[in-house]
Amino acid sequence: MASKLERALSEFRRRQRAAQKKDTKPSSGDPFRAVVEERLHHLEQQLGELKGRVNGLIFLVAGTALTQVIIKLIQ
């Protein structure tokens, strides 16, 4: 039983090392992947900025509406 488990673990480690070595080798798709990752990162930054602006706009409109309601109640 232990020998089967040891063999399975050693096979798993061997495959994991082979996969890691395969990932470190440059391939023809790497420049394309780097460009896509950079564009995706830039898009994520722009989306974060857009979310911030929309949240600011929502709070501005809500604050304005609340101010108008308070002014109407006071008068």
Long-range contacts (C-beta under 8 A, 24 or more apart in sequence): none
